[in-house]
């Protein structure tokens, strides 16, 4: 395989933060992000609760009450 064929076969993915296409490669230490900046912006968004994982609020409330009990 020549170098052009290797590039064509390489898996590319969008950066979750800025959507820049990048080659999925172990040489990128910020994977899945394209840069440290995008990685940090994503972390800050999670800390500011701009991102969340949907859950069952009824189930979450039941578990929350368990934490409030005095033992």
Secondary structure, 3 states (H helix, E strand, C coil): CCHHHHHHHCCEEECCCCCCEEECCCCCCCCCCCCHHHHHHHHHHHHCCCCCCCCCHHHHHHHHHHHHCCC
